[in-house]
Amino acid sequence: MNNSPFPIPQDAQHLSVLYKQLVISLKFHHGQTLCQLPRDLALQAMNEVWESCNSKPVPQSNASGNQSLS
């Protein structure tokens, strides 16, 4: 059962799995830090991380037109 305040569609099981992995990781690896921050500040930090992960620059092409693997 999903206790998230944000409904995850039934057909998106992979999103549900990722959600649960993130919740577990935050709880066990960052729980003490999260307990020391006000909720709005913790959410702001998580939003900043999400933004930085989702605003990747477009990959550069090399001279032959292929994308660089580095």
PDB file of N, H, CA, C and O in Angstrom:
ATOM      1  N   MET A   1       0.845  -1.191   0.000  1.00  0.00           N
ATOM      2  CA  MET A   1       0.000   0.000   0.000  1.00  0.00           C
ATOM      3  C   MET A   1       0.879   1.240   0.000  1.00  0.00           C
ATOM      4  O   MET A   1       1.879   1.294   0.716  1.00  0.00           O
ATOM      5  N   ASN A   2       0.518   2.226  -0.791  1.00  0.00           N
ATOM      6  H   ASN A   2      -0.294   2.183  -1.373  1.00  0.00           H
ATOM      7  CA  ASN A   2       1.286   3.456  -0.924  1.00  0.00           C
ATOM      8  C   ASN A   2       0.716   4.508   0.020  1.00  0.00           C
ATOM      9  O   ASN A   2      -0.457   4.867  -0.087  1.00  0.00           O
ATOM     10  N   ASN A   3       1.539   5.006   0.944  1.00  0.00           N
ATOM     11  H   ASN A   3       2.492   4.714   1.031  1.00  0.00           H
ATOM     12  CA  ASN A   3       1.102   6.021   1.900  1.00  0.00           C
ATOM     13  C   ASN A   3       1.491   7.422   1.468  1.00  0.00           C
ATOM     14  O   ASN A   3       1.373   8.367   2.248  1.00  0.00           O
ATOM     15  N   SER A   4       1.955   7.567   0.232  1.00  0.00           N
ATOM     16  H   SER A   4       2.051   6.799  -0.402  1.00  0.00           H
ATOM     17  CA  SER A   4       2.387   8.857  -0.268  1.00  0.00           C
ATOM     18  C   SER A   4       1.207   9.807  -0.423  1.00  0.00           C
ATOM     19  O   SER A   4       0.125   9.383  -0.830  1.00  0.00           O
ATOM     20  N   PRO A   5       1.400  11.099  -0.103  1.00  0.00           N
ATOM     21  CA  PRO A   5       0.337  12.061  -0.355  1.00  0.00           C
ATOM     22  C   PRO A   5       0.175  12.337  -1.850  1.00  0.00           C
ATOM     23  O   PRO A   5      -0.805  12.954  -2.265  1.00  0.00           O
ATOM     24  N   PHE A   6       1.139  11.877  -2.661  1.00  0.00           N
ATOM     25  H   PHE A   6       1.935  11.375  -2.323  1.00  0.00           H
ATOM     26  CA  PHE A   6       1.095  12.043  -4.102  1.00  0.00           C
ATOM     27  C   PHE A   6       0.767  10.695  -4.729  1.00  0.00           C
ATOM     28  O   PHE A   6       1.570   9.766  -4.639  1.00  0.00           O
ATOM     29  N   PRO A   7      -0.391  10.569  -5.359  1.00  0.00           N
ATOM     30  CA  PRO A   7      -0.779   9.268  -5.917  1.00  0.00           C
ATOM     31  C   PRO A   7       0.154   8.839  -7.039  1.00  0.00           C
ATOM     32  O   PRO A   7       0.486   9.628  -7.923  1.00  0.00           O
ATOM     33  N   ILE A   8       0.569   7.584  -6.992  1.00  0.00           N
ATOM     34  H   ILE A   8       0.298   6.943  -6.274  1.00  0.00           H
ATOM     35  CA  ILE A   8       1.384   6.991  -8.047  1.00  0.00           C
ATOM     36  C   ILE A   8       0.480   6.064  -8.839  1.00  0.00           C
ATOM     37  O   ILE A   8      -0.105   5.144  -8.269  1.00  0.00           O
ATOM     38  N   PRO A   9       0.352   6.289 -10.156  1.00  0.00           N
ATOM     39  CA  PRO A   9      -0.538   5.454 -10.955  1.00  0.00           C
ATOM     40  C   PRO A   9      -0.170   3.972 -10.839  1.00  0.00           C
ATOM     41  O   PRO A   9       1.003   3.616 -10.733  1.00  0.00           O
ATOM     42  N   GLN A  10      -1.198   3.116 -10.861  1.00  0.00           N
ATOM     43  H   GLN A  10      -2.152   3.405 -10.948  1.00  0.00           H
ATOM     44  CA  GLN A  10      -0.981   1.673 -10.736  1.00  0.00           C
ATOM     45  C   GLN A  10      -0.080   1.144 -11.835  1.00  0.00           C
ATOM     46  O   GLN A  10       0.699   0.222 -11.595  1.00  0.00           O
ATOM     47  N   ASP A  11      -0.165   1.708 -13.044  1.00  0.00           N
ATOM     48  H   ASP A  11      -0.798   2.457 -13.239  1.00  0.00           H
ATOM     49  CA  ASP A  11       0.634   1.209 -14.159  1.00  0.00           C
ATOM     50  C   ASP A  11       2.070   1.723 -14.129  1.00  0.00           C
ATOM     51  O   ASP A  11       2.841   1.434 -15.044  1.00  0.00           O
ATOM     52  N   ALA A  12       2.437   2.462 -13.123  1.00  0.00           N
ATOM     53  H   ALA A  12       1.811   2.697 -12.379  1.00  0.00           H
ATOM     54  CA  ALA A  12       3.786   3.008 -13.028  1.00  0.00           C
ATOM     55  C   ALA A  12       4.529   2.367 -11.863  1.00  0.00           C
ATOM     56  O   ALA A  12       5.032   3.065 -10.982  1.00  0.00           O
ATOM     57  N   GLN A  13       4.598   1.042 -11.859  1.00  0.00           N
ATOM     58  H   GLN A  13       4.189   0.475 -12.575  1.00  0.00           H
ATOM     59  CA  GLN A  13       5.227   0.331 -10.745  1.00  0.00           C
ATOM     60  C   GLN A  13       6.695   0.728 -10.589  1.00  0.00           C
ATOM     61  O   GLN A  13       7.200   0.795  -9.468  1.00  0.00           O
ATOM     62  N   HIS A  14       7.381   0.991 -11.698  1.00  0.00           N
ATOM     63  H   HIS A  14       6.971   0.936 -12.608  1.00  0.00           H
ATOM     64  CA  HIS A  14       8.791   1.396 -11.585  1.00  0.00           C
ATOM     65  C   HIS A  14       8.930   2.691 -10.796  1.00  0.00           C
ATOM     66  O   HIS A  14       9.902   2.859 -10.059  1.00  0.00           O
ATOM     67  N   LEU A  15       7.970   3.617 -10.936  1.00  0.00           N
ATOM     68  H   LEU A  15       7.181   3.481 -11.534  1.00  0.00           H
ATOM     69  CA  LEU A  15       8.003   4.849 -10.147  1.00  0.00           C
ATOM     70  C   LEU A  15       7.769   4.558  -8.675  1.00  0.00           C
ATOM     71  O   LEU A  15       8.378   5.185  -7.808  1.00  0.00           O
ATOM     72  N   SER A  16       6.902   3.623  -8.399  1.00  0.00           N
ATOM     73  H   SER A  16       6.408   3.114  -9.104  1.00  0.00           H
ATOM     74  CA  SER A  16       6.639   3.233  -7.024  1.00  0.00           C
ATOM     75  C   SER A  16       7.885   2.643  -6.380  1.00  0.00           C
ATOM     76  O   SER A  16       8.192   2.938  -5.225  1.00  0.00           O
ATOM     77  N   VAL A  17       8.605   1.807  -7.130  1.00  0.00           N
ATOM     78  H   VAL A  17       8.355   1.568  -8.069  1.00  0.00           H
ATOM     79  CA  VAL A  17       9.837   1.204  -6.621  1.00  0.00           C
ATOM     80  C   VAL A  17      10.883   2.283  -6.363  1.00  0.00           C
ATOM     81  O   VAL A  17      11.531   2.283  -5.316  1.00  0.00           O
ATOM     82  N   LEU A  18      11.052   3.205  -7.316  1.00  0.00           N
ATOM     83  H   LEU A  18      10.526   3.205  -8.166  1.00  0.00           H
ATOM     84  CA  LEU A  18      12.020   4.295  -7.132  1.00  0.00           C
ATOM     85  C   LEU A  18      11.649   5.164  -5.935  1.00  0.00           C
ATOM     86  O   LEU A  18      12.517   5.575  -5.166  1.00  0.00           O
ATOM     87  N   TYR A  19      10.361   5.440  -5.781  1.00  0.00           N
ATOM     88  H   TYR A  19       9.655   5.105  -6.406  1.00  0.00           H
ATOM     89  CA  TYR A  19       9.877   6.236  -4.654  1.00  0.00           C
ATOM     90  C   TYR A  19      10.243   5.566  -3.331  1.00  0.00           C
ATOM     91  O   TYR A  19      10.766   6.212  -2.423  1.00  0.00           O
ATOM     92  N   LYS A  20       9.964   4.275  -3.231  1.00  0.00           N
ATOM     93  H   LYS A  20       9.539   3.751  -3.969  1.00  0.00           H
ATOM     94  CA  LYS A  20      10.255   3.541  -1.999  1.00  0.00           C
ATOM     95  C   LYS A  20      11.751   3.496  -1.716  1.00  0.00           C
ATOM     96  O   LYS A  20      12.166   3.623  -0.564  1.00  0.00           O
ATOM     97  N   GLN A  21      12.572   3.316  -2.763  1.00  0.00           N
ATOM     98  H   GLN A  21      12.235   3.213  -3.699  1.00  0.00           H
ATOM     99  CA  GLN A  21      14.026   3.312  -2.580  1.00  0.00           C
ATOM    100  C   GLN A  21      14.511   4.657  -2.061  1.00  0.00           C
ATOM    101  O   GLN A  21      15.367   4.715  -1.179  1.00  0.00           O
ATOM    102  N   LEU A  22      13.966   5.732  -2.607  1.00  0.00           N
ATOM    103  H   LEU A  22      13.270   5.685  -3.324  1.00  0.00           H
ATOM    104  CA  LEU A  22      14.367   7.071  -2.166  1.00  0.00           C
ATOM    105  C   LEU A  22      13.952   7.316  -0.723  1.00  0.00           C
ATOM    106  O   LEU A  22      14.731   7.863   0.058  1.00  0.00           O
ATOM    107  N   VAL A  23      12.745   6.920  -0.359  1.00  0.00           N
ATOM    108  H   VAL A  23      12.113   6.475  -0.994  1.00  0.00           H
ATOM    109  CA  VAL A  23      12.270   7.089   1.013  1.00  0.00           C
ATOM    110  C   VAL A  23      13.173   6.338   1.986  1.00  0.00           C
ATOM    111  O   VAL A  23      13.566   6.880   3.019  1.00  0.00           O
ATOM    112  N   ILE A  24      13.498   5.096   1.656  1.00  0.00           N
ATOM    113  H   ILE A  24      13.179   4.655   0.817  1.00  0.00           H
ATOM    114  CA  ILE A  24      14.367   4.285   2.523  1.00  0.00           C
ATOM    115  C   ILE A  24      15.742   4.919   2.642  1.00  0.00           C
ATOM    116  O   ILE A  24      16.294   5.015   3.738  1.00  0.00           O
ATOM    117  N   SER A  25      16.297   5.353   1.515  1.00  0.00           N
ATOM    118  H   SER A  25      15.849   5.275   0.624  1.00  0.00           H
ATOM    119  CA  SER A  25      17.623   5.972   1.526  1.00  0.00           C
ATOM    120  C   SER A  25      17.641   7.239   2.378  1.00  0.00           C
ATOM    121  O   SER A  25      18.548   7.441   3.186  1.00  0.00           O
ATOM    122  N   LEU A  26      16.634   8.087   2.191  1.00  0.00           N
ATOM    123  H   LEU A  26      15.897   7.923   1.534  1.00  0.00           H
ATOM    124  CA  LEU A  26      16.574   9.318   2.984  1.00  0.00           C
ATOM    125  C   LEU A  26      16.441   9.015   4.463  1.00  0.00           C
ATOM    126  O   LEU A  26      17.093   9.651   5.291  1.00  0.00           O
ATOM    127  N   LYS A  27      15.607   8.053   4.797  1.00  0.00           N
ATOM    128  H   LYS A  27      15.078   7.537   4.124  1.00  0.00           H
ATOM    129  CA  LYS A  27      15.382   7.714   6.209  1.00  0.00           C
ATOM    130  C   LYS A  27      16.652   7.202   6.880  1.00  0.00           C
ATOM    131  O   LYS A  27      17.035   7.676   7.949  1.00  0.00           O
ATOM    132  N   PHE A  28      17.302   6.230   6.241  1.00  0.00           N
ATOM    133  H   PHE A  28      16.991   5.845   5.372  1.00  0.00           H
ATOM    134  CA  PHE A  28      18.423   5.570   6.901  1.00  0.00           C
ATOM    135  C   PHE A  28      19.772   6.264   6.693  1.00  0.00           C
ATOM    136  O   PHE A  28      20.671   6.113   7.520  1.00  0.00           O
ATOM    137  N   HIS A  29      19.925   7.012   5.619  1.00  0.00           N
ATOM    138  H   HIS A  29      19.195   7.135   4.947  1.00  0.00           H
ATOM    139  CA  HIS A  29      21.209   7.675   5.375  1.00  0.00           C
ATOM    140  C   HIS A  29      21.197   9.150   5.757  1.00  0.00           C
ATOM    141  O   HIS A  29      22.252   9.733   6.004  1.00  0.00           O
ATOM    142  N   HIS A  30      20.021   9.757   5.809  1.00  0.00           N
ATOM    143  H   HIS A  30      19.163   9.283   5.609  1.00  0.00           H
ATOM    144  CA  HIS A  30      19.946  11.196   6.075  1.00  0.00           C
ATOM    145  C   HIS A  30      18.921  11.545   7.147  1.00  0.00           C
ATOM    146  O   HIS A  30      18.615  12.720   7.349  1.00  0.00           O
ATOM    147  N   GLY A  31      18.394  10.551   7.829  1.00  0.00           N
ATOM    148  H   GLY A  31      18.643   9.597   7.665  1.00  0.00           H
ATOM    149  CA  GLY A  31      17.358  10.773   8.830  1.00  0.00           C
ATOM    150  C   GLY A  31      17.770  11.731   9.937  1.00  0.00           C
ATOM    151  O   GLY A  31      16.995  12.608  10.317  1.00  0.00           O
ATOM    152  N   GLN A  32      18.982  11.571  10.457  1.00  0.00           N
ATOM    153  H   GLN A  32      19.612  10.859  10.148  1.00  0.00           H
ATOM    154  CA  GLN A  32      19.431  12.452  11.547  1.00  0.00           C
ATOM    155  C   GLN A  32      19.533  13.897  11.082  1.00  0.00           C
ATOM    156  O   GLN A  32      19.170  14.816  11.816  1.00  0.00           O
ATOM    157  N   THR A  33      20.023  14.098   9.870  1.00  0.00           N
ATOM    158  H   THR A  33      20.318  13.351   9.273  1.00  0.00           H
ATOM    159  CA  THR A  33      20.118  15.450   9.324  1.00  0.00           C
ATOM    160  C   THR A  33      18.732  16.036   9.126  1.00  0.00           C
ATOM    161  O   THR A  33      18.484  17.191   9.472  1.00  0.00           O
ATOM    162  N   LEU A  34      17.819  15.230   8.564  1.00  0.00           N
ATOM    163  H   LEU A  34      18.020  14.292   8.283  1.00  0.00           H
ATOM    164  CA  LEU A  34      16.457  15.724   8.327  1.00  0.00           C
ATOM    165  C   LEU A  34      15.752  16.095   9.623  1.00  0.00           C
ATOM    166  O   LEU A  34      14.954  17.033   9.644  1.00  0.00           O
ATOM    167  N   CYS A  35      16.034  15.377  10.699  1.00  0.00           N
ATOM    168  H   CYS A  35      16.682  14.616  10.682  1.00  0.00           H
ATOM    169  CA  CYS A  35      15.422  15.681  12.001  1.00  0.00           C
ATOM    170  C   CYS A  35      15.879  17.025  12.556  1.00  0.00           C
ATOM    171  O   CYS A  35      15.183  17.631  13.370  1.00  0.00           O
ATOM    172  N   GLN A  36      17.033  17.486  12.122  1.00  0.00           N
ATOM    173  H   GLN A  36      17.598  16.994  11.460  1.00  0.00           H
ATOM    174  CA  GLN A  36      17.590  18.727  12.648  1.00  0.00           C
ATOM    175  C   GLN A  36      17.182  19.954  11.837  1.00  0.00           C
ATOM    176  O   GLN A  36      17.456  21.083  12.245  1.00  0.00           O
ATOM    177  N   LEU A  37      16.533  19.745  10.699  1.00  0.00           N
ATOM    178  H   LEU A  37      16.311  18.828  10.368  1.00  0.00           H
ATOM    179  CA  LEU A  37      16.137  20.855   9.839  1.00  0.00           C
ATOM    180  C   LEU A  37      14.638  21.091   9.916  1.00  0.00           C
ATOM    181  O   LEU A  37      13.871  20.140  10.069  1.00  0.00           O
ATOM    182  N   PRO A  38      14.209  22.343   9.810  1.00  0.00           N
ATOM    183  CA  PRO A  38      12.778  22.592   9.653  1.00  0.00           C
ATOM    184  C   PRO A  38      12.312  21.980   8.326  1.00  0.00           C
ATOM    185  O   PRO A  38      13.083  21.899   7.369  1.00  0.00           O
ATOM    186  N   ARG A  39      11.065  21.558   8.278  1.00  0.00           N
ATOM    187  H   ARG A  39      10.439  21.624   9.055  1.00  0.00           H
ATOM    188  CA  ARG A  39      10.532  20.888   7.089  1.00  0.00           C
ATOM    189  C   ARG A  39      10.750  21.710   5.823  1.00  0.00           C
ATOM    190  O   ARG A  39      11.189  21.168   4.808  1.00  0.00           O
ATOM    191  N   ASP A  40      10.451  23.013   5.864  1.00  0.00           N
ATOM    192  H   ASP A  40      10.094  23.453   6.688  1.00  0.00           H
ATOM    193  CA  ASP A  40      10.579  23.823   4.654  1.00  0.00           C
ATOM    194  C   ASP A  40      12.018  23.882   4.157  1.00  0.00           C
ATOM    195  O   ASP A  40      12.251  23.916   2.949  1.00  0.00           O
ATOM    196  N   LEU A  41      12.980  23.894   5.064  1.00  0.00           N
ATOM    197  H   LEU A  41      12.791  23.866   6.046  1.00  0.00           H
ATOM    198  CA  LEU A  41      14.383  23.921   4.664  1.00  0.00           C
ATOM    199  C   LEU A  41      14.825  22.572   4.084  1.00  0.00           C
ATOM    200  O   LEU A  41      15.580  22.528   3.113  1.00  0.00           O
ATOM    201  N   ALA A  42      14.351  21.477   4.680  1.00  0.00           N
ATOM    202  H   ALA A  42      13.737  21.513   5.469  1.00  0.00           H
ATOM    203  CA  ALA A  42      14.669  20.145   4.156  1.00  0.00           C
ATOM    204  C   ALA A  42      14.074  19.967   2.757  1.00  0.00           C
ATOM    205  O   ALA A  42      14.730  19.436   1.861  1.00  0.00           O
ATOM    206  N   LEU A  43      12.836  20.411   2.580  1.00  0.00           N
ATOM    207  H   LEU A  43      12.304  20.843   3.308  1.00  0.00           H
ATOM    208  CA  LEU A  43      12.199  20.306   1.265  1.00  0.00           C
ATOM    209  C   LEU A  43      12.905  21.186   0.236  1.00  0.00           C
ATOM    210  O   LEU A  43      13.031  20.805  -0.927  1.00  0.00           O
ATOM    211  N   GLN A  44      13.362  22.359   0.663  1.00  0.00           N
ATOM    212  H   GLN A  44      13.259  22.669   1.608  1.00  0.00           H
ATOM    213  CA  GLN A  44      14.104  23.242  -0.233  1.00  0.00           C
ATOM    214  C   GLN A  44      15.398  22.565  -0.690  1.00  0.00           C
ATOM    215  O   GLN A  44      15.754  22.632  -1.867  1.00  0.00           O
ATOM    216  N   ALA A  45      16.091  21.922   0.229  1.00  0.00           N
ATOM    217  H   ALA A  45      15.801  21.868   1.185  1.00  0.00           H
ATOM    218  CA  ALA A  45      17.334  21.227  -0.116  1.00  0.00           C
ATOM    219  C   ALA A  45      17.059  20.098  -1.105  1.00  0.00           C
ATOM    220  O   ALA A  45      17.789  19.940  -2.084  1.00  0.00           O
ATOM    221  N   MET A  46      16.010  19.311  -0.857  1.00  0.00           N
ATOM    222  H   MET A  46      15.417  19.439  -0.062  1.00  0.00           H
ATOM    223  CA  MET A  46      15.685  18.213  -1.766  1.00  0.00           C
ATOM    224  C   MET A  46      15.254  18.744  -3.132  1.00  0.00           C
ATOM    225  O   MET A  46      15.560  18.134  -4.157  1.00  0.00           O
ATOM    226  N   ASN A  47      14.554  19.864  -3.156  1.00  0.00           N
ATOM    227  H   ASN A  47      14.305  20.360  -2.324  1.00  0.00           H
ATOM    228  CA  ASN A  47      14.165  20.474  -4.421  1.00  0.00           C
ATOM    229  C   ASN A  47      15.386  20.948  -5.197  1.00  0.00           C
ATOM    230  O   ASN A  47      15.444  20.780  -6.415  1.00  0.00           O
ATOM    231  N   GLU A  48      16.357  21.535  -4.515  1.00  0.00           N
ATOM    232  H   GLU A  48      16.309  21.672  -3.525  1.00  0.00           H
ATOM    233  CA  GLU A  48      17.583  21.987  -5.174  1.00  0.00           C
ATOM    234  C   GLU A  48      18.334  20.810  -5.794  1.00  0.00           C
ATOM    235  O   GLU A  48      18.856  20.917  -6.904  1.00  0.00           O
ATOM    236  N   VAL A  49      18.386  19.692  -5.080  1.00  0.00           N
ATOM    237  H   VAL A  49      17.962  19.605  -4.178  1.00  0.00           H
ATOM    238  CA  VAL A  49      19.044  18.502  -5.614  1.00  0.00           C
ATOM    239  C   VAL A  49      18.289  17.996  -6.832  1.00  0.00           C
ATOM    240  O   VAL A  49      18.902  17.663  -7.847  1.00  0.00           O
ATOM    241  N   TRP A  50      16.960  17.933  -6.741  1.00  0.00           N
ATOM    242  H   TRP A  50      16.463  18.203  -5.917  1.00  0.00           H
ATOM    243  CA  TRP A  50      16.159  17.476  -7.875  1.00  0.00           C
ATOM    244  C   TRP A  50      16.399  18.368  -9.092  1.00  0.00           C
ATOM    245  O   TRP A  50      16.582  17.874 -10.205  1.00  0.00           O
ATOM    246  N   GLU A  51      16.398  19.692  -8.874  1.00  0.00           N
ATOM    247  H   GLU A  51      16.250  20.093  -7.970  1.00  0.00           H
ATOM    248  CA  GLU A  51      16.636  20.643  -9.970  1.00  0.00           C
ATOM    249  C   GLU A  51      18.010  20.419 -10.600  1.00  0.00           C
ATOM    250  O   GLU A  51      18.143  20.440 -11.823  1.00  0.00           O
ATOM    251  N   SER A  52      19.026  20.205  -9.772  1.00  0.00           N
ATOM    252  H   SER A  52      18.918  20.188  -8.778  1.00  0.00           H
ATOM    253  CA  SER A  52      20.371  20.018 -10.320  1.00  0.00           C
ATOM    254  C   SER A  52      20.494  18.712 -11.101  1.00  0.00           C
ATOM    255  O   SER A  52      21.279  18.623 -12.045  1.00  0.00           O
ATOM    256  N   CYS A  53      19.723  17.703 -10.710  1.00  0.00           N
ATOM    257  H   CYS A  53      19.086  17.775  -9.943  1.00  0.00           H
ATOM    258  CA  CYS A  53      19.747  16.415 -11.418  1.00  0.00           C
ATOM    259  C   CYS A  53      18.927  16.451 -12.698  1.00  0.00           C
ATOM    260  O   CYS A  53      19.140  15.625 -13.585  1.00  0.00           O
ATOM    261  N   ASN A  54      18.009  17.372 -12.811  1.00  0.00           N
ATOM    262  H   ASN A  54      17.835  18.043 -12.091  1.00  0.00           H
ATOM    263  CA  ASN A  54      17.109  17.414 -13.962  1.00  0.00           C
ATOM    264  C   ASN A  54      17.353  18.597 -14.874  1.00  0.00           C
ATOM    265  O   ASN A  54      16.513  18.905 -15.720  1.00  0.00           O
ATOM    266  N   SER A  55      18.462  19.254 -14.724  1.00  0.00           N
ATOM    267  H   SER A  55      19.144  19.004 -14.037  1.00  0.00           H
ATOM    268  CA  SER A  55      18.792  20.373 -15.609  1.00  0.00           C
ATOM    269  C   SER A  55      20.169  20.151 -16.222  1.00  0.00           C
ATOM    270  O   SER A  55      21.027  21.034 -16.225  1.00  0.00           O
ATOM    271  N   LYS A  56      20.349  18.930 -16.743  1.00  0.00           N
ATOM    272  H   LYS A  56      19.652  18.213 -16.741  1.00  0.00           H
ATOM    273  CA  LYS A  56      21.633  18.577 -17.344  1.00  0.00           C
ATOM    274  C   LYS A  56      21.793  19.285 -18.680  1.00  0.00           C
ATOM    275  O   LYS A  56      20.829  19.408 -19.434  1.00  0.00           O
ATOM    276  N   PRO A  57      23.016  19.757 -18.984  1.00  0.00           N
ATOM    277  CA  PRO A  57      23.242  20.393 -20.279  1.00  0.00           C
ATOM    278  C   PRO A  57      23.149  19.366 -21.413  1.00  0.00           C
ATOM    279  O   PRO A  57      23.342  18.169 -21.201  1.00  0.00           O
ATOM    280  N   VAL A  58      22.854  19.855 -22.605  1.00  0.00           N
ATOM    281  H   VAL A  58      22.697  20.828 -22.776  1.00  0.00           H
ATOM    282  CA  VAL A  58      22.792  18.992 -23.780  1.00  0.00           C
ATOM    283  C   VAL A  58      24.199  18.472 -24.062  1.00  0.00           C
ATOM    284  O   VAL A  58      25.150  19.253 -24.064  1.00  0.00           O
ATOM    285  N   PRO A  59      24.354  17.130 -24.308  1.00  0.00           N
ATOM    286  CA  PRO A  59      25.687  16.575 -24.573  1.00  0.00           C
ATOM    287  C   PRO A  59      26.343  17.241 -25.778  1.00  0.00           C
ATOM    288  O   PRO A  59      25.685  17.533 -26.777  1.00  0.00           O
ATOM    289  N   GLN A  60      27.637  17.474 -25.671  1.00  0.00           N
ATOM    290  H   GLN A  60      28.171  17.237 -24.860  1.00  0.00           H
ATOM    291  CA  GLN A  60      28.415  18.064 -26.757  1.00  0.00           C
ATOM    292  C   GLN A  60      28.717  17.010 -27.808  1.00  0.00           C
ATOM    293  O   GLN A  60      28.949  15.852 -27.463  1.00  0.00           O
ATOM    294  N   SER A  61      28.719  17.383 -29.086  1.00  0.00           N
ATOM    295  H   SER A  61      28.531  18.324 -29.367  1.00  0.00           H
ATOM    296  CA  SER A  61      29.082  16.482 -30.164  1.00  0.00           C
ATOM    297  C   SER A  61      30.544  16.683 -30.511  1.00  0.00           C
ATOM    298  O   SER A  61      31.067  17.792 -30.401  1.00  0.00           O
ATOM    299  N   ASN A  62      31.219  15.589 -30.939  1.00  0.00           N
ATOM    300  H   ASN A  62      30.794  14.689 -31.028  1.00  0.00           H
ATOM    301  CA  ASN A  62      32.598  15.743 -31.384  1.00  0.00           C
ATOM    302  C   ASN A  62      32.607  16.132 -32.856  1.00  0.00           C
ATOM    303  O   ASN A  62      31.542  16.312 -33.446  1.00  0.00           O
ATOM    304  N   ALA A  63      33.771  16.264 -33.460  1.00  0.00           N
ATOM    305  H   ALA A  63      34.637  16.117 -32.981  1.00  0.00           H
ATOM    306  CA  ALA A  63      33.909  16.765 -34.833  1.00  0.00           C
ATOM    307  C   ALA A  63      33.175  15.899 -35.850  1.00  0.00           C
ATOM    308  O   ALA A  63      32.704  16.424 -36.860  1.00  0.00           O
ATOM    309  N   SER A  64      33.062  14.594 -35.622  1.00  0.00           N
ATOM    310  H   SER A  64      33.445  14.168 -34.802  1.00  0.00           H
ATOM    311  CA  SER A  64      32.389  13.711 -36.586  1.00  0.00           C
ATOM    312  C   SER A  64      30.886  13.704 -36.395  1.00  0.00           C
ATOM    313  O   SER A  64      30.178  13.014 -37.129  1.00  0.00           O
ATOM    314  N   GLY A  65      30.376  14.464 -35.417  1.00  0.00           N
ATOM    315  H   GLY A  65      30.951  15.024 -34.822  1.00  0.00           H
ATOM    316  CA  GLY A  65      28.949  14.548 -35.217  1.00  0.00           C
ATOM    317  C   GLY A  65      28.422  13.543 -34.212  1.00  0.00           C
ATOM    318  O   GLY A  65      27.229  13.556 -33.908  1.00  0.00           O
ATOM    319  N   ASN A  66      29.271  12.675 -33.686  1.00  0.00           N
ATOM    320  H   ASN A  66      30.240  12.665 -33.933  1.00  0.00           H
ATOM    321  CA  ASN A  66      28.850  11.697 -32.691  1.00  0.00           C
ATOM    322  C   ASN A  66      28.985  12.312 -31.311  1.00  0.00           C
ATOM    323  O   ASN A  66      29.833  13.173 -31.079  1.00  0.00           O
ATOM    324  N   GLN A  67      28.142  11.862 -30.405  1.00  0.00           N
ATOM    325  H   GLN A  67      27.452  11.163 -30.593  1.00  0.00           H
ATOM    326  CA  GLN A  67      28.221  12.369 -29.042  1.00  0.00           C
ATOM    327  C   GLN A  67      29.418  11.780 -28.340  1.00  0.00           C
ATOM    328  O   GLN A  67      29.743  10.606 -28.518  1.00  0.00           O
ATOM    329  N   SER A  68      30.072  12.599 -27.541  1.00  0.00           N
ATOM    330  H   SER A  68      29.808  13.553 -27.397  1.00  0.00           H
ATOM    331  CA  SER A  68      31.219  12.141 -26.750  1.00  0.00           C
ATOM    332  C   SER A  68      30.754  11.250 -25.629  1.00  0.00           C
ATOM    333  O   SER A  68      29.714  11.509 -25.022  1.00  0.00           O
ATOM    334  N   LEU A  69      31.512  10.190 -25.337  1.00  0.00           N
ATOM    335  H   LEU A  69      32.357   9.979 -25.830  1.00  0.00           H
ATOM    336  CA  LEU A  69      31.172   9.268 -24.255  1.00  0.00           C
ATOM    337  C   LEU A  69      31.777   9.694 -22.931  1.00  0.00           C
ATOM    338  O   LEU A  69      31.484   9.089 -21.900  1.00  0.00           O
ATOM    339  N   SER A  70      32.607  10.711 -22.935  1.00  0.00           N
ATOM    340  H   SER A  70      32.845  11.202 -23.772  1.00  0.00           H
ATOM    341  CA  SER A  70      33.250  11.125 -21.677  1.00  0.00           C
ATOM    342  C   SER A  70      32.380  12.036 -20.888  1.00  0.00           C
ATOM    343  O   SER A  70      32.769  12.477 -19.806  1.00  0.00           O
TER     344      SER A  70
END
